Amino acid sequence: MDIKAKVGQRIKELRLLKKISQETLANIAEIDRTYMTSVEKGKRNIAVVNLEKIITALGIDYPTFFNDQIFKK
């Protein structure tokens, strides 16, 4: 699995834990919903600025985001 897929999977996992839709997360992060969809599917090479917006919108920090088994494989 490449890094785009890992990041997308992690975003989706955290979003589902928060019980919010892609559209809601996209609105909170102030990014386009279709962009969010492609990021979660691992089809988009996410910009660092947008990753920061998403992490902030999820109410977590970078260590929490990256401290997952998916990034240790």
Secondary structure as UniProt FT lines:
FT   HELIX           3..17
FT   TURN            18..19
FT   HELIX           22..29
FT   HELIX           33..40
FT   TURN            41..42
FT   HELIX           48..57
FT   TURN            58..59
FT   HELIX           62..66
FT   HELIX           69..72
//
